[in-house]
């Protein structure tokens, strides 16, 4: 993959970045939550 390909991919996906951030937040939140459940 060249730098231009990466930039093109980024530009195509930049429109849906709120959804991407939401998915990442959900995964991180689930990990933190399960961690608290194991500890608590």
CHARMM internal coordinates of N, CA and C (Angstrom, degrees):
IC EDIT
DIST 1 N 1 CA 1.4630
DIST 1 CA 1 C 1.5248
ANGL 1 N 1 CA 1 C 109.91
DIST 1 C 2 N 1.3059
ANGL 1 CA 1 C 2 N 116.12
DIHE 1 N 1 CA 1 C 2 N 126.15
DIST 2 N 2 CA 1.4562
ANGL 1 C 2 N 2 CA 119.39
DIHE 1 CA 1 C 2 N 2 CA 179.05
DIST 2 CA 2 C 1.5261
ANGL 2 N 2 CA 2 C 110.39
DIHE 1 C 2 N 2 CA 2 C -87.87
DIST 2 C 3 N 1.3339
ANGL 2 CA 2 C 3 N 114.94
DIHE 2 N 2 CA 2 C 3 N 170.79
DIST 3 N 3 CA 1.4682
ANGL 2 C 3 N 3 CA 119.29
DIHE 2 CA 2 C 3 N 3 CA -179.62
DIST 3 CA 3 C 1.5193
ANGL 3 N 3 CA 3 C 110.78
DIHE 2 C 3 N 3 CA 3 C -62.13
DIST 3 C 4 N 1.3427
ANGL 3 CA 3 C 4 N 116.82
DIHE 3 N 3 CA 3 C 4 N -36.65
DIST 4 N 4 CA 1.4683
ANGL 3 C 4 N 4 CA 119.92
DIHE 3 CA 3 C 4 N 4 CA -179.98
DIST 4 CA 4 C 1.5270
ANGL 4 N 4 CA 4 C 110.89
DIHE 3 C 4 N 4 CA 4 C -64.40
DIST 4 C 5 N 1.3399
ANGL 4 CA 4 C 5 N 116.46
DIHE 4 N 4 CA 4 C 5 N -38.53
DIST 5 N 5 CA 1.4616
ANGL 4 C 5 N 5 CA 119.73
DIHE 4 CA 4 C 5 N 5 CA 177.96
DIST 5 CA 5 C 1.5194
ANGL 5 N 5 CA 5 C 110.88
DIHE 4 C 5 N 5 CA 5 C -62.27
DIST 5 C 6 N 1.3211
ANGL 5 CA 5 C 6 N 115.94
DIHE 5 N 5 CA 5 C 6 N -42.36
DIST 6 N 6 CA 1.4668
ANGL 5 C 6 N 6 CA 120.26
DIHE 5 CA 5 C 6 N 6 CA -179.63
DIST 6 CA 6 C 1.5216
ANGL 6 N 6 CA 6 C 109.93
DIHE 5 C 6 N 6 CA 6 C -64.14
DIST 6 C 7 N 1.3373
ANGL 6 CA 6 C 7 N 116.36
DIHE 6 N 6 CA 6 C 7 N -43.00
DIST 7 N 7 CA 1.4672
ANGL 6 C 7 N 7 CA 119.60
DIHE 6 CA 6 C 7 N 7 CA 179.75
DIST 7 CA 7 C 1.5235
ANGL 7 N 7 CA 7 C 109.94
DIHE 6 C 7 N 7 CA 7 C -63.67
DIST 7 C 8 N 1.3303
ANGL 7 CA 7 C 8 N 116.69
DIHE 7 N 7 CA 7 C 8 N -41.74
DIST 8 N 8 CA 1.4654
ANGL 7 C 8 N 8 CA 120.12
DIHE 7 CA 7 C 8 N 8 CA 179.85
DIST 8 CA 8 C 1.5292
ANGL 8 N 8 CA 8 C 110.53
DIHE 7 C 8 N 8 CA 8 C -63.21
DIST 8 C 9 N 1.3223
ANGL 8 CA 8 C 9 N 116.87
DIHE 8 N 8 CA 8 C 9 N -44.45
DIST 9 N 9 CA 1.4678
ANGL 8 C 9 N 9 CA 120.43
DIHE 8 CA 8 C 9 N 9 CA 177.81
DIST 9 CA 9 C 1.5219
ANGL 9 N 9 CA 9 C 110.16
DIHE 8 C 9 N 9 CA 9 C -59.81
DIST 9 C 10 N 1.3429
ANGL 9 CA 9 C 10 N 115.33
DIHE 9 N 9 CA 9 C 10 N -44.24
DIST 10 N 10 CA 1.4672
ANGL 9 C 10 N 10 CA 119.53
DIHE 9 CA 9 C 10 N 10 CA -178.38
DIST 10 CA 10 C 1.5154
ANGL 10 N 10 CA 10 C 110.65
DIHE 9 C 10 N 10 CA 10 C -62.20
DIST 10 C 11 N 1.3359
ANGL 10 CA 10 C 11 N 116.68
DIHE 10 N 10 CA 10 C 11 N -41.41
DIST 11 N 11 CA 1.4650
ANGL 10 C 11 N 11 CA 119.57
DIHE 10 CA 10 C 11 N 11 CA -179.11
DIST 11 CA 11 C 1.5194
ANGL 11 N 11 CA 11 C 110.77
DIHE 10 C 11 N 11 CA 11 C -67.10
DIST 11 C 12 N 1.3370
ANGL 11 CA 11 C 12 N 117.05
DIHE 11 N 11 CA 11 C 12 N -36.91
DIST 12 N 12 CA 1.4652
ANGL 11 C 12 N 12 CA 119.93
DIHE 11 CA 11 C 12 N 12 CA 179.50
DIST 12 CA 12 C 1.5181
ANGL 12 N 12 CA 12 C 111.06
DIHE 11 C 12 N 12 CA 12 C -67.13
DIST 12 C 13 N 1.3427
ANGL 12 CA 12 C 13 N 116.45
DIHE 12 N 12 CA 12 C 13 N -37.68
DIST 13 N 13 CA 1.4644
ANGL 12 C 13 N 13 CA 119.95
DIHE 12 CA 12 C 13 N 13 CA -176.04
DIST 13 CA 13 C 1.5203
ANGL 13 N 13 CA 13 C 112.75
DIHE 12 C 13 N 13 CA 13 C -90.18
DIST 13 C 14 N 1.3308
ANGL 13 CA 13 C 14 N 117.23
DIHE 13 N 13 CA 13 C 14 N -11.03
DIST 14 N 14 CA 1.4631
ANGL 13 C 14 N 14 CA 119.09
DIHE 13 CA 13 C 14 N 14 CA -176.16
DIST 14 CA 14 C 1.5251
ANGL 14 N 14 CA 14 C 111.32
DIHE 13 C 14 N 14 CA 14 C -65.12
DIST 14 C 15 N 1.3438
ANGL 14 CA 14 C 15 N 117.42
DIHE 14 N 14 CA 14 C 15 N -23.20
DIST 15 N 15 CA 1.4641
ANGL 14 C 15 N 15 CA 120.34
DIHE 14 CA 14 C 15 N 15 CA 179.30
DIST 15 CA 15 C 1.5253
ANGL 15 N 15 CA 15 C 110.33
DIHE 14 C 15 N 15 CA 15 C -68.00
DIST 15 C 16 N 1.3373
ANGL 15 CA 15 C 16 N 117.10
DIHE 15 N 15 CA 15 C 16 N -30.92
DIST 16 N 16 CA 1.4649
ANGL 15 C 16 N 16 CA 120.72
DIHE 15 CA 15 C 16 N 16 CA -175.91
DIST 16 CA 16 C 1.5270
ANGL 16 N 16 CA 16 C 111.45
DIHE 15 C 16 N 16 CA 16 C -104.19
DIST 16 C 17 N 1.3493
ANGL 16 CA 16 C 17 N 117.43
DIHE 16 N 16 CA 16 C 17 N 25.60
DIST 17 N 17 CA 1.4656
ANGL 16 C 17 N 17 CA 118.43
DIHE 16 CA 16 C 17 N 17 CA -177.57
DIST 17 CA 17 C 1.5256
ANGL 17 N 17 CA 17 C 113.71
DIHE 16 C 17 N 17 CA 17 C -65.72
DIST 17 C 18 N 1.3506
ANGL 17 CA 17 C 18 N 120.39
DIHE 17 N 17 CA 17 C 18 N -31.10
DIST 18 N 18 CA 1.4737
ANGL 17 C 18 N 18 CA 117.52
DIHE 17 CA 17 C 18 N 18 CA 177.11
DIST 18 CA 18 C 1.5217
ANGL 18 N 18 CA 18 C 111.88
DIHE 17 C 18 N 18 CA 18 C -61.25
DIST 18 C 19 N 1.3293
ANGL 18 CA 18 C 19 N 117.37
DIHE 18 N 18 CA 18 C 19 N -38.51
DIST 19 N 19 CA 1.4716
ANGL 18 C 19 N 19 CA 120.60
DIHE 18 CA 18 C 19 N 19 CA 178.25
DIST 19 CA 19 C 1.5240
ANGL 19 N 19 CA 19 C 109.59
DIHE 18 C 19 N 19 CA 19 C -65.60
DIST 19 C 20 N 1.3454
ANGL 19 CA 19 C 20 N 115.80
DIHE 19 N 19 CA 19 C 20 N -40.25
DIST 20 N 20 CA 1.4631
ANGL 19 C 20 N 20 CA 120.30
DIHE 19 CA 19 C 20 N 20 CA 179.86
DIST 20 CA 20 C 1.5220
ANGL 20 N 20 CA 20 C 110.18
DIHE 19 C 20 N 20 CA 20 C -62.53
DIST 20 C 21 N 1.3429
ANGL 20 CA 20 C 21 N 115.76
DIHE 20 N 20 CA 20 C 21 N -45.35
DIST 21 N 21 CA 1.4677
ANGL 20 C 21 N 21 CA 120.34
DIHE 20 CA 20 C 21 N 21 CA 179.01
DIST 21 CA 21 C 1.5263
ANGL 21 N 21 CA 21 C 110.16
DIHE 20 C 21 N 21 CA 21 C -62.23
DIST 21 C 22 N 1.3357
ANGL 21 CA 21 C 22 N 116.48
DIHE 21 N 21 CA 21 C 22 N -39.57
DIST 22 N 22 CA 1.4648
ANGL 21 C 22 N 22 CA 120.26
DIHE 21 CA 21 C 22 N 22 CA 178.96
DIST 22 CA 22 C 1.5140
ANGL 22 N 22 CA 22 C 111.81
DIHE 21 C 22 N 22 CA 22 C -61.97
DIST 22 C 23 N 1.3247
ANGL 22 CA 22 C 23 N 116.53
DIHE 22 N 22 CA 22 C 23 N -42.32
DIST 23 N 23 CA 1.4715
ANGL 22 C 23 N 23 CA 120.64
DIHE 22 CA 22 C 23 N 23 CA 179.86
DIST 23 CA 23 C 1.5214
ANGL 23 N 23 CA 23 C 110.02
DIHE 22 C 23 N 23 CA 23 C -65.05
DIST 23 C 24 N 1.3470
ANGL 23 CA 23 C 24 N 116.77
DIHE 23 N 23 CA 23 C 24 N -44.85
DIST 24 N 24 CA 1.4679
ANGL 23 C 24 N 24 CA 120.14
DIHE 23 CA 23 C 24 N 24 CA 179.00
DIST 24 CA 24 C 1.5304
ANGL 24 N 24 CA 24 C 110.57
DIHE 23 C 24 N 24 CA 24 C -62.00
DIST 24 C 25 N 1.3371
ANGL 24 CA 24 C 25 N 116.92
DIHE 24 N 24 CA 24 C 25 N -42.73
DIST 25 N 25 CA 1.4607
ANGL 24 C 25 N 25 CA 120.56
DIHE 24 CA 24 C 25 N 25 CA 179.87
DIST 25 CA 25 C 1.5270
ANGL 25 N 25 CA 25 C 110.45
DIHE 24 C 25 N 25 CA 25 C -62.36
DIST 25 C 26 N 1.3376
ANGL 25 CA 25 C 26 N 115.65
DIHE 25 N 25 CA 25 C 26 N -39.37
DIST 26 N 26 CA 1.4654
ANGL 25 C 26 N 26 CA 120.33
DIHE 25 CA 25 C 26 N 26 CA 179.46
DIST 26 CA 26 C 1.5315
ANGL 26 N 26 CA 26 C 110.43
DIHE 25 C 26 N 26 CA 26 C -63.48
DIST 26 C 27 N 1.3402
ANGL 26 CA 26 C 27 N 116.60
DIHE 26 N 26 CA 26 C 27 N -44.57
DIST 27 N 27 CA 1.4718
ANGL 26 C 27 N 27 CA 120.59
DIHE 26 CA 26 C 27 N 27 CA -178.88
DIST 27 CA 27 C 1.5261
ANGL 27 N 27 CA 27 C 110.40
DIHE 26 C 27 N 27 CA 27 C -64.74
DIST 27 C 28 N 1.3426
ANGL 27 CA 27 C 28 N 115.81
DIHE 27 N 27 CA 27 C 28 N -47.00
DIST 28 N 28 CA 1.4697
ANGL 27 C 28 N 28 CA 119.54
DIHE 27 CA 27 C 28 N 28 CA -179.66
DIST 28 CA 28 C 1.5287
ANGL 28 N 28 CA 28 C 110.42
DIHE 27 C 28 N 28 CA 28 C -63.41
DIST 28 C 29 N 1.3320
ANGL 28 CA 28 C 29 N 116.05
DIHE 28 N 28 CA 28 C 29 N -42.28
DIST 29 N 29 CA 1.4611
ANGL 28 C 29 N 29 CA 120.09
DIHE 28 CA 28 C 29 N 29 CA 178.88
DIST 29 CA 29 C 1.5196
ANGL 29 N 29 CA 29 C 111.90
DIHE 28 C 29 N 29 CA 29 C -61.56
DIST 29 C 30 N 1.3183
ANGL 29 CA 29 C 30 N 116.41
DIHE 29 N 29 CA 29 C 30 N -41.59
DIST 30 N 30 CA 1.4681
ANGL 29 C 30 N 30 CA 120.40
DIHE 29 CA 29 C 30 N 30 CA 179.55
DIST 30 CA 30 C 1.5225
ANGL 30 N 30 CA 30 C 110.38
DIHE 29 C 30 N 30 CA 30 C -65.14
DIST 30 C 31 N 1.3379
ANGL 30 CA 30 C 31 N 116.79
DIHE 30 N 30 CA 30 C 31 N -39.96
DIST 31 N 31 CA 1.4642
ANGL 30 C 31 N 31 CA 120.27
DIHE 30 CA 30 C 31 N 31 CA 179.04
DIST 31 CA 31 C 1.5207
ANGL 31 N 31 CA 31 C 110.86
DIHE 30 C 31 N 31 CA 31 C -64.34
DIST 31 C 32 N 1.3504
ANGL 31 CA 31 C 32 N 116.49
DIHE 31 N 31 CA 31 C 32 N -45.67
DIST 32 N 32 CA 1.4627
ANGL 31 C 32 N 32 CA 120.80
DIHE 31 CA 31 C 32 N 32 CA 179.63
DIST 32 CA 32 C 1.5278
ANGL 32 N 32 CA 32 C 110.31
DIHE 31 C 32 N 32 CA 32 C -63.54
DIST 32 C 33 N 1.3398
ANGL 32 CA 32 C 33 N 115.64
DIHE 32 N 32 CA 32 C 33 N -42.70
DIST 33 N 33 CA 1.4652
ANGL 32 C 33 N 33 CA 120.59
DIHE 32 CA 32 C 33 N 33 CA -178.65
DIST 33 CA 33 C 1.5242
ANGL 33 N 33 CA 33 C 111.10
DIHE 32 C 33 N 33 CA 33 C -62.27
DIST 33 C 34 N 1.3462
ANGL 33 CA 33 C 34 N 116.65
DIHE 33 N 33 CA 33 C 34 N -46.68
DIST 34 N 34 CA 1.4680
ANGL 33 C 34 N 34 CA 120.06
DIHE 33 CA 33 C 34 N 34 CA 179.95
DIST 34 CA 34 C 1.5349
ANGL 34 N 34 CA 34 C 110.56
DIHE 33 C 34 N 34 CA 34 C -65.67
DIST 34 C 35 N 1.3438
ANGL 34 CA 34 C 35 N 115.86
DIHE 34 N 34 CA 34 C 35 N -32.94
DIST 35 N 35 CA 1.4527
ANGL 34 C 35 N 35 CA 119.78
DIHE 34 CA 34 C 35 N 35 CA 176.67
DIST 35 CA 35 C 1.5241
ANGL 35 N 35 CA 35 C 111.35
DIHE 34 C 35 N 35 CA 35 C -63.42
DIST 35 C 36 N 1.3249
ANGL 35 CA 35 C 36 N 115.49
DIHE 35 N 35 CA 35 C 36 N -44.24
DIST 36 N 36 CA 1.4657
ANGL 35 C 36 N 36 CA 119.93
DIHE 35 CA 35 C 36 N 36 CA 177.50
DIST 36 CA 36 C 1.5258
ANGL 36 N 36 CA 36 C 111.08
DIHE 35 C 36 N 36 CA 36 C -64.28
DIST 36 C 37 N 1.3335
ANGL 36 CA 36 C 37 N 117.22
DIHE 36 N 36 CA 36 C 37 N -37.73
DIST 37 N 37 CA 1.4591
ANGL 36 C 37 N 37 CA 120.62
DIHE 36 CA 36 C 37 N 37 CA 179.90
DIST 37 CA 37 C 1.5213
ANGL 37 N 37 CA 37 C 110.07
DIHE 36 C 37 N 37 CA 37 C -64.61
DIST 37 C 38 N 1.3429
ANGL 37 CA 37 C 38 N 117.29
DIHE 37 N 37 CA 37 C 38 N -40.21
DIST 38 N 38 CA 1.4742
ANGL 37 C 38 N 38 CA 120.02
DIHE 37 CA 37 C 38 N 38 CA -179.78
DIST 38 CA 38 C 1.5197
ANGL 38 N 38 CA 38 C 110.42
DIHE 37 C 38 N 38 CA 38 C -68.22
DIST 38 C 39 N 1.3347
ANGL 38 CA 38 C 39 N 116.26
DIHE 38 N 38 CA 38 C 39 N -40.98
DIST 39 N 39 CA 1.4630
ANGL 38 C 39 N 39 CA 120.39
DIHE 38 CA 38 C 39 N 39 CA -177.38
DIST 39 CA 39 C 1.5308
ANGL 39 N 39 CA 39 C 110.08
DIHE 38 C 39 N 39 CA 39 C -73.48
DIST 39 C 40 N 1.3272
ANGL 39 CA 39 C 40 N 115.20
DIHE 39 N 39 CA 39 C 40 N -46.12
DIST 40 N 40 CA 1.4672
ANGL 39 C 40 N 40 CA 120.74
DIHE 39 CA 39 C 40 N 40 CA -174.43
DIST 40 CA 40 C 1.4963
ANGL 40 N 40 CA 40 C 113.07
DIHE 39 C 40 N 40 CA 40 C -75.26
END
COOR INIT
IC SEED 1 N 1 CA 1 C
IC BUILD
